[in-house]
Amino acid sequence: MPGSSQRRGAVRKSGKGATSGSGGRGKRGLRGKGPTPKAVDREYHPAHKKAKSAAKRDAAGGARGQGGHGSGGRRPGGSGPGGARTQRRGRSTAEMVAGRNSVLEALRAAVPVTTMYIATRIDSDDRVKESLKRAAEVGLPILETSRAELDRLTDGAVHQGIALQVPPYDYADPHDLIDPEAPGVPLVVALDGITDPRNLGAIIRSVAAFGGHGVLVPERRSVGMTASAWKTSAGAAARVPVAKAANLTRALGDFKKAGFFVVGLDMHGELELPDLALTDSPLVLVTGSEGKGLSRLVRETCDQVVSIPMSSAVESLNAGLATGVALYEVARQRRSR
């Protein structure tokens, strides 16, 4: 009887060659591909991304550590005014100002702002209306968003349906304050352990009022340029540079090598402020914290430590007031001489 091989299109096979599914057709696919790469070598593995980020941080740290002495090694060409300068500036993190009163005060004080966020269907009052008007006048982007998104943006703060995003502050390099071409006799204020942003804002305002050239703050255990500091400065922060030092003691040493005298301000100073004879020279005035005063290393770096004479009824002034009084006395002596 004829089998199925007699059907039209049927193919009779002979032999036992490779057939589909036996693996015989894909010998190359069966060859080993070597050992599995380590996780850090796989481009899309989280371990690879972490290692890449760590390498970038190490490279940045190595760059900051090169280039000679000083605050962070930022001046490879020497510490004096004529040395070569590598302009490196630090940036703080972005800040959110939340709440109707805070937002309106920030806008009135011309605090730098990048964006206004306002809740959908907000119950408008006079504060909201004035805030929207001021934002529109300066061309500030206004984004309408949900209250849940505002909760997230403000990290759960009481925002009352409105918030502002303040951009990171662009800090100057400490060596930028050593400027031989600045008008007048150089005068810089350094802060040692000041943690209240309102004190920082008040000091910046006094520096601007009495002819100072800048403010120096340390990176750690110190206040930075927040929106509160901007508001308290009453606009002076736009004119007075604020520099951040990795190490305040080393930065003060660089100022001394550049020809500055470093004078500490402390209630236990051995000399009263009116008797200070260094006001005609380039000066760094260092203010300590209200509670602890000057730290030991900073005090040892100072050429002189002075106190403000007061009646026995008052034990001490806060850092902002004390710095303002000292700046006034320095300016008065410079005018009289």
VOPAGU-2260 file (C-alpha; in pm, 1 decimal, decimal comma):
REM VOPAGU-2260
SITE   aa  ch    i         X         Y         Z
SITE  MET   A    0       0,0       0,0       0,0
SITE  PRO   A    1     130,3     337,3     -80,6
SITE  GLY   A    2     232,9     528,5     229,4
SITE  SER   A    3     205,2     890,4     308,1
SITE  SER   A    4     522,7     952,7     107,8
SITE  GLN   A    5     310,2     928,0    -202,5
SITE  ARG   A    6     121,0    1242,5    -102,1
SITE  ARG   A    7     181,4    1553,6    -308,1
SITE  GLY   A    8     459,4    1760,3    -145,6
SITE  ALA   A    9     572,6    1488,3      95,8
SITE  VAL   A   10     950,4    1445,1     146,7
SITE  ARG   A   11    1112,1    1117,2     231,0
SITE  LYS   A   12    1403,1    1157,7     470,7
SITE  SER   A   13    1695,4     928,2     501,7
SITE  GLY   A   14    1963,0     915,2     769,4
SITE  LYS   A   15    1966,0    1061,1    1118,5
SITE  GLY   A   16    2088,2    1416,8    1060,1
SITE  ALA   A   17    2023,4    1702,7    1291,6
SITE  THR   A   18    1664,2    1797,6    1342,1
SITE  SER   A   19    1502,6    2110,3    1480,6
SITE  GLY   A   20    1517,5    2119,5    1856,0
SITE  SER   A   21    1810,3    1882,3    1891,0
SITE  GLY   A   22    2062,1    2159,2    1941,2
SITE  GLY   A   23    2262,7    2057,1    1643,6
SITE  ARG   A   24    2184,0    2365,9    1440,9
SITE  GLY   A   25    2304,8    2619,2    1703,2
SITE  LYS   A   26    2646,3    2500,3    1816,7
SITE  ARG   A   27    2767,9    2856,0    1859,4
SITE  GLY   A   28    2475,4    2928,4    2090,7
SITE  LEU   A   29    2584,5    2643,2    2312,6
SITE  ARG   A   30    2938,1    2770,8    2355,1
SITE  GLY   A   31    3023,3    2924,0    2691,5
SITE  LYS   A   32    3044,8    3304,3    2715,2
SITE  GLY   A   33    3296,4    3314,1    2997,6
SITE  PRO   A   34    3240,3    3407,4    3361,9
SITE  THR   A   35    2953,1    3640,8    3453,7
SITE  PRO   A   36    3085,6    3999,3    3489,8
SITE  LYS   A   37    3091,2    4145,9    3838,3
SITE  ALA   A   38    2796,7    4365,4    3937,2
SITE  VAL   A   39    3012,5    4681,4    3937,4
SITE  ASP   A   40    3116,4    4606,5    3576,4
SITE  ARG   A   41    2761,0    4579,9    3445,7
SITE  GLU   A   42    2661,3    4919,8    3311,5
SITE  TYR   A   43    2296,9    4909,6    3417,6
SITE  HIS   A   44    2345,3    4744,4    3756,5
SITE  PRO   A   45    2289,3    4967,5    4067,7
SITE  ALA   A   46    2630,9    4864,9    4199,5
SITE  HIS   A   47    2794,8    5006,1    3884,7
SITE  LYS   A   48    2615,5    5339,4    3926,7
SITE  LYS   A   49    2715,5    5361,9    4294,7
SITE  ALA   A   50    3078,0    5289,7    4212,0
SITE  LYS   A   51    3073,5    5553,7    3937,5
SITE  SER   A   52    2930,3    5816,0    4175,8
SITE  ALA   A   53    3189,1    5729,1    4440,8
SITE  ALA   A   54    3469,3    5767,9    4186,5
SITE  LYS   A   55    3342,4    6115,2    4094,5
SITE  ARG   A   56    3331,7    6218,9    4460,9
SITE  ASP   A   57    3684,7    6090,8    4517,2
SITE  ALA   A   58    3808,7    6280,1    4211,2
SITE  ALA   A   59    3644,1    6600,4    4332,1
SITE  GLY   A   60    3794,3    6556,7    4676,7
SITE  GLY   A   61    4138,9    6501,0    4528,2
SITE  ALA   A   62    4109,5    6818,3    4322,2
SITE  ARG   A   63    4017,4    7017,9    4632,4
SITE  GLY   A   64    4312,2    6876,0    4820,2
SITE  GLN   A   65    4569,9    6987,4    4561,9
SITE  GLY   A   66    4722,5    7323,4    4498,1
SITE  GLY   A   67    4900,8    7434,2    4813,4
SITE  HIS   A   68    4793,4    7556,1    5153,3
SITE  GLY   A   69    4488,9    7752,3    5247,3
SITE  SER   A   70    4120,0    7682,3    5273,8
SITE  GLY   A   71    4071,1    7365,2    5072,5
SITE  GLY   A   72    4389,1    7419,7    4867,9
SITE  ARG   A   73    4208,1    7656,2    4634,5
SITE  ARG   A   74    4504,5    7877,1    4550,4
SITE  PRO   A   75    4784,4    7685,8    4380,3
SITE  GLY   A   76    4988,9    7998,0    4316,9
SITE  GLY   A   77    5036,4    8118,7    4673,8
SITE  SER   A   78    4827,9    8288,1    4937,8
SITE  GLY   A   79    4908,1    8651,7    4864,1
SITE  PRO   A   80    4696,5    8882,7    4653,1
SITE  GLY   A   81    4917,4    8829,3    4348,2
SITE  GLY   A   82    4896,0    8447,5    4346,7
SITE  ALA   A   83    4710,0    8258,0    4074,9
SITE  ARG   A   84    4348,8    8192,3    4168,2
SITE  THR   A   85    4131,2    7894,9    4090,4
SITE  GLN   A   86    3775,0    8018,2    4117,5
SITE  ARG   A   87    3575,9    7750,2    4290,6
SITE  ARG   A   88    3240,5    7831,8    4437,0
SITE  GLY   A   89    3025,7    7620,8    4663,0
SITE  ARG   A   90    2649,0    7599,0    4634,9
SITE  SER   A   91    2398,3    7536,3    4908,3
SITE  THR   A   92    2090,2    7325,2    4851,0
SITE  ALA   A   93    1762,3    7469,4    4724,6
SITE  GLU   A   94    1520,2    7584,7    4993,1
SITE  MET   A   95    1141,9    7604,1    5011,6
SITE  VAL   A   96     970,1    7898,4    5181,8
SITE  ALA   A   97     621,6    7791,4    5291,4
SITE  GLY   A   98     324,5    7978,3    5438,3
SITE  ARG   A   99     143,1    8295,8    5339,6
SITE  ASN   A  100     327,3    8533,0    5574,2
SITE  SER   A  101     671,0    8386,6    5495,5
SITE  VAL   A  102     610,7    8395,3    5120,6
SITE  LEU   A  103     492,5    8755,4    5125,7
SITE  GLU   A  104     785,6    8867,6    5345,4
SITE  ALA   A  105    1032,9    8694,0    5114,6
SITE  LEU   A  106     885,7    8865,7    4808,6
SITE  ARG   A  107     885,6    9204,7    4981,6
SITE  ALA   A  108    1251,9    9156,7    5077,5
SITE  ALA   A  109    1344,7    9066,0    4717,6
SITE  VAL   A  110    1475,5    8723,3    4818,5
SITE  PRO   A  111    1593,3    8545,4    4499,7
SITE  VAL   A  112    1317,7    8303,5    4396,2
SITE  THR   A  113    1290,0    8065,4    4102,1
SITE  THR   A  114     928,7    7945,3    4125,5
SITE  MET   A  115     604,5    8009,3    4311,4
SITE  TYR   A  116     378,1    7711,9    4383,7
SITE  ILE   A  117      12,6    7770,8    4460,9
SITE  ALA   A  118    -254,6    7515,1    4549,1
SITE  THR   A  119    -548,4    7448,4    4321,3
SITE  ARG   A  120    -864,3    7630,7    4434,3
SITE  ILE   A  121    -680,5    7815,9    4711,8
SITE  ASP   A  122    -889,4    8039,9    4939,1
SITE  SER   A  123    -739,9    8374,3    4844,9
SITE  ASP   A  124    -685,1    8653,5    5097,9
SITE  ASP   A  125    -492,8    8983,7    5091,2
SITE  ARG   A  126    -157,9    8806,1    5146,0
SITE  VAL   A  127    -213,9    8568,4    4856,7
SITE  LYS   A  128    -332,0    8848,6    4627,7
SITE  GLU   A  129     -28,4    9064,8    4705,0
SITE  SER   A  130     206,3    8767,7    4663,0
SITE  LEU   A  131      59,5    8687,3    4321,0
SITE  LYS   A  132      80,0    9052,6    4219,3
SITE  ARG   A  133     446,4    9082,0    4321,2
SITE  ALA   A  134     531,5    8753,6    4149,0
SITE  ALA   A  135     365,9    8871,6    3827,5
SITE  GLU   A  136     547,7    9207,0    3840,7
SITE  VAL   A  137     890,0    9039,8    3841,6
SITE  GLY   A  138     793,4    8767,0    3593,4
SITE  LEU   A  139     819,7    8485,6    3846,3
SITE  PRO   A  140     686,3    8149,6    3715,8
SITE  ILE   A  141     366,6    8053,4    3902,0
SITE  LEU   A  142     276,7    7684,7    3903,2
SITE  GLU   A  143     -62,1    7558,9    4017,2
SITE  THR   A  144     -41,3    7224,6    4191,7
SITE  SER   A  145    -228,3    6997,4    4428,9
SITE  ARG   A  146    -202,3    7025,2    4805,6
SITE  ALA   A  147     -54,9    6675,9    4817,9
SITE  GLU   A  148     224,9    6787,1    4587,3
SITE  LEU   A  149     282,1    7098,1    4800,2
SITE  ASP   A  150     304,7    6873,6    5106,5
SITE  ARG   A  151     577,3    6677,5    4929,5
SITE  LEU   A  152     765,9    6983,6    4805,5
SITE  THR   A  153     766,7    7150,0    5148,7
SITE  ASP   A  154     840,0    6827,1    5335,8
SITE  GLY   A  155     515,4    6844,7    5530,4
SITE  ALA   A  156     545,9    7208,7    5639,3
SITE  VAL   A  157     236,3    7422,3    5703,2
SITE  HIS   A  158     228,6    7587,3    5359,9
SITE  GLN   A  159    -131,8    7724,4    5362,3
SITE  GLY   A  160    -150,2    7656,9    4990,1
SITE  ILE   A  161     148,1    7864,8    4878,4
SITE  ALA   A  162     526,6    7822,5    4868,3
SITE  LEU   A  163     839,7    7958,3    4701,5
SITE  GLN   A  164    1149,8    7778,7    4580,5
SITE  VAL   A  165    1470,2    7965,7    4665,6
SITE  PRO   A  166    1770,8    7871,9    4447,8
SITE  PRO   A  167    2097,1    7748,0    4602,0
SITE  TYR   A  168    2320,0    8032,6    4720,2
SITE  ASP   A  169    2640,0    8073,4    4519,1
SITE  TYR   A  170    2913,7    8115,1    4781,4
SITE  ALA   A  171    3233,1    8302,2    4702,8
SITE  ASP   A  172    3577,5    8153,7    4756,3
SITE  PRO   A  173    3752,1    8289,6    5069,6
SITE  HIS   A  174    4038,1    8416,1    4852,9
SITE  ASP   A  175    3791,2    8630,4    4658,7
SITE  LEU   A  176    3767,7    8850,3    4971,2
SITE  ILE   A  177    4143,2    8919,6    4956,7
SITE  ASP   A  178    4111,9    9187,3    4691,9
SITE  PRO   A  179    4384,0    9456,8    4687,6
SITE  GLU   A  180    4182,6    9660,1    4435,4
SITE  ALA   A  181    3872,6    9687,3    4656,4
SITE  PRO   A  182    3790,9   10048,4    4754,3
SITE  GLY   A  183    3902,0   10155,2    5100,6
SITE  VAL   A  184    4095,8    9956,8    5358,0
SITE  PRO   A  185    3990,8    9589,6    5340,9
SITE  LEU   A  186    3747,6    9482,2    5613,1
SITE  VAL   A  187    3606,6    9128,7    5638,6
SITE  VAL   A  188    3387,8    8971,3    5905,3
SITE  ALA   A  189    3437,7    8601,8    5990,9
SITE  LEU   A  190    3181,1    8407,3    6193,9
SITE  ASP   A  191    3285,1    8133,2    6435,0
SITE  GLY   A  192    2993,5    7913,8    6540,3
SITE  ILE   A  193    2704,5    8146,1    6452,2
SITE  THR   A  194    2396,0    7929,7    6394,1
SITE  ASP   A  195    2105,8    8179,0    6381,0
SITE  PRO   A  196    2030,2    8291,3    6023,8
SITE  ARG   A  197    1884,6    8618,4    6154,6
SITE  ASN   A  198    2219,7    8701,9    6311,0
SITE  LEU   A  199    2390,0    8629,2    5978,4
SITE  GLY   A  200    2144,6    8854,7    5795,7
SITE  ALA   A  201    2193,1    9136,3    6049,0
SITE  ILE   A  202    2572,6    9105,9    6022,3
SITE  ILE   A  203    2559,6    9120,6    5640,5
SITE  ARG   A  204    2348,6    9435,6    5669,9
SITE  SER   A  205    2601,2    9593,7    5909,0
SITE  VAL   A  206    2892,6    9496,2    5681,9
SITE  ALA   A  207    2722,4    9677,1    5394,0
SITE  ALA   A  208    2641,1    9981,5    5609,6
SITE  PHE   A  209    2995,5   10031,9    5744,0
SITE  GLY   A  210    3199,6    9966,2    5430,3
SITE  GLY   A  211    3291,3    9599,9    5480,2
SITE  HIS   A  212    3397,9    9385,3    5187,9
SITE  GLY   A  213    3253,4    9044,3    5272,8
SITE  VAL   A  214    3157,5    8777,5    5524,5
SITE  LEU   A  215    3333,0    8446,8    5584,7
SITE  VAL   A  216    3153,5    8143,4    5732,5
SITE  PRO   A  217    3283,0    7790,5    5796,3
SITE  GLU   A  218    3128,4    7489,6    5625,1
SITE  ARG   A  219    3043,6    7305,8    5947,4
SITE  ARG   A  220    2866,1    7407,9    6266,3
SITE  SER   A  221    2761,3    7737,1    6113,5
SITE  VAL   A  222    2458,8    7898,1    5959,7
SITE  GLY   A  223    2439,1    7934,2    5581,9
SITE  MET   A  224    2259,1    8171,7    5349,1
SITE  THR   A  225    1895,6    8074,8    5401,7
SITE  ALA   A  226    1585,9    8268,7    5301,9
SITE  SER   A  227    1564,8    8395,3    5661,0
SITE  ALA   A  228    1917,0    8539,1    5636,1
SITE  TRP   A  229    1826,4    8703,3    5303,4
SITE  LYS   A  230    1518,2    8865,9    5457,2
SITE  THR   A  231    1703,2    8994,3    5764,4
SITE  SER   A  232    1977,2    9145,6    5549,6
SITE  ALA   A  233    1713,2    9373,1    5391,0
SITE  GLY   A  234    1868,3    9341,5    5045,4
SITE  ALA   A  235    2231,5    9379,6    5157,3
SITE  ALA   A  236    2298,9    9013,0    5073,7
SITE  ALA   A  237    2276,5    9105,3    4706,6
SITE  ARG   A  238    2576,5    9339,4    4747,7
SITE  VAL   A  239    2795,4    9172,0    5011,3
SITE  PRO   A  240    2965,4    8845,2    4908,9
SITE  VAL   A  241    2951,9    8555,7    5153,7
SITE  ALA   A  242    3236,9    8304,7    5131,5
SITE  LYS   A  243    3247,1    7955,3    5278,2
SITE  ALA   A  244    3569,6    7807,5    5419,0
SITE  ALA   A  245    3635,6    7435,6    5459,0
SITE  ASN   A  246    3851,6    7520,7    5760,9
SITE  LEU   A  247    3807,6    7859,5    5928,4
SITE  THR   A  248    4142,9    7853,8    6110,6
SITE  ARG   A  249    4337,8    7784,3    5789,7
SITE  ALA   A  250    4140,2    8050,3    5604,8
SITE  LEU   A  251    4226,1    8307,5    5873,3
SITE  GLY   A  252    4590,8    8203,8    5839,7
SITE  ASP   A  253    4572,0    8279,5    5467,5
SITE  PHE   A  254    4434,8    8625,3    5541,7
SITE  LYS   A  255    4723,6    8689,3    5781,0
SITE  LYS   A  256    4975,3    8585,1    5514,5
SITE  ALA   A  257    4807,6    8829,2    5275,8
SITE  GLY   A  258    4869,4    9118,6    5518,4
SITE  PHE   A  259    4547,3    9119,9    5722,6
SITE  PHE   A  260    4531,4    9148,5    6099,6
SITE  VAL   A  261    4282,2    8909,4    6262,1
SITE  VAL   A  262    4093,8    9056,4    6557,7
SITE  GLY   A  263    3860,6    8843,2    6767,2
SITE  LEU   A  264    3551,9    8984,2    6934,7
SITE  ASP   A  265    3483,0    8826,5    7272,9
SITE  MET   A  266    3337,1    8948,9    7602,0
SITE  HIS   A  267    3652,5    8823,4    7778,1
SITE  GLY   A  268    3894,0    9001,3    7545,5
SITE  GLU   A  269    4211,7    9145,8    7697,9
SITE  LEU   A  270    4167,9    9479,5    7516,1
SITE  GLU   A  271    3865,1    9707,0    7493,8
SITE  LEU   A  272    3744,3    9788,9    7144,3
SITE  PRO   A  273    3803,8   10169,3    7158,6
SITE  ASP   A  274    4170,5   10100,0    7237,2
SITE  LEU   A  275    4225,4    9888,7    6926,3
SITE  ALA   A  276    4515,8   10035,6    6727,0
SITE  LEU   A  277    4491,0    9812,2    6417,5
SITE  THR   A  278    4189,4    9966,1    6248,9
SITE  ASP   A  279    4398,8   10141,4    5979,8
SITE  SER   A  280    4524,6    9803,7    5853,9
SITE  PRO   A  281    4343,4    9538,8    5648,2
SITE  LEU   A  282    4128,4    9368,9    5908,2
SITE  VAL   A  283    3936,6    9046,8    5966,8
SITE  LEU   A  284    3692,5    9085,8    6253,7
SITE  VAL   A  285    3596,3    8747,0    6400,2
SITE  THR   A  286    3272,2    8707,4    6594,8
SITE  GLY   A  287    3215,0    8404,2    6816,1
SITE  SER   A  288    2889,8    8242,8    6920,1
SITE  GLU   A  289    2678,8    8389,3    7200,7
SITE  GLY   A  290    2715,9    8086,7    7424,1
SITE  LYS   A  291    3073,6    7967,7    7371,7
SITE  GLY   A  292    3246,3    8271,0    7222,7
SITE  LEU   A  293    3552,2    8207,4    7008,4
SITE  SER   A  294    3672,0    7850,6    6968,8
SITE  ARG   A  295    4018,8    7770,8    7102,9
SITE  LEU   A  296    4198,7    7737,9    6767,8
SITE  VAL   A  297    4037,5    8052,2    6625,7
SITE  ARG   A  298    4124,2    8248,0    6940,3
SITE  GLU   A  299    4487,4    8134,9    6914,9
SITE  THR   A  300    4494,7    8248,7    6550,4
SITE  CYS   A  301    4380,1    8602,2    6636,3
SITE  ASP   A  302    4638,9    8878,1    6662,7
SITE  GLN   A  303    4428,3    9046,0    6931,2
SITE  VAL   A  304    4100,9    8971,4    7112,3
SITE  VAL   A  305    3889,5    9271,9    7206,6
SITE  SER   A  306    3576,0    9323,3    7412,0
SITE  ILE   A  307    3298,9    9582,0    7394,3
SITE  PRO   A  308    3281,7    9792,8    7712,6
SITE  MET   A  309    2933,2    9779,6    7864,1
SITE  SER   A  310    2762,1    9867,2    8188,8
SITE  SER   A  311    2731,7    9592,0    8446,4
SITE  ALA   A  312    2355,3    9580,2    8390,1
SITE  VAL   A  313    2405,9    9402,3    8057,5
SITE  GLU   A  314    2615,0    9086,1    8047,0
SITE  SER   A  315    2652,6    9050,9    7672,3
SITE  LEU   A  316    2512,0    9139,8    7331,2
SITE  ASN   A  317    2399,7    8890,7    7071,8
SITE  ALA   A  318    2634,4    8825,2    6782,1
SITE  GLY   A  319    2451,7    9049,0    6535,7
SITE  LEU   A  320    2445,9    9352,7    6765,8
SITE  ALA   A  321    2804,5    9302,2    6886,1
SITE  THR   A  322    2935,0    9281,1    6529,9
SITE  GLY   A  323    2742,8    9592,7    6431,0
SITE  VAL   A  324    2891,1    9787,8    6723,7
SITE  ALA   A  325    3243,1    9669,6    6638,5
SITE  LEU   A  326    3203,3    9758,9    6270,6
SITE  TYR   A  327    3079,5   10105,1    6364,8
SITE  GLU   A  328    3382,4   10160,7    6590,5
SITE  VAL   A  329    3624,1   10046,7    6318,3
SITE  ALA   A  330    3455,8   10277,2    6065,0
SITE  ARG   A  331    3461,0   10568,1    6313,9
SITE  GLN   A  332    3831,4   10529,0    6386,4
SITE  ARG   A  333    3914,5   10504,4    6017,1
SITE  ARG   A  334    3728,1   10827,6    5943,3
SITE  SER   A  335    3891,2   11011,8    6233,3
SITE  ARG   A  336    4240,1   10913,1    6121,8
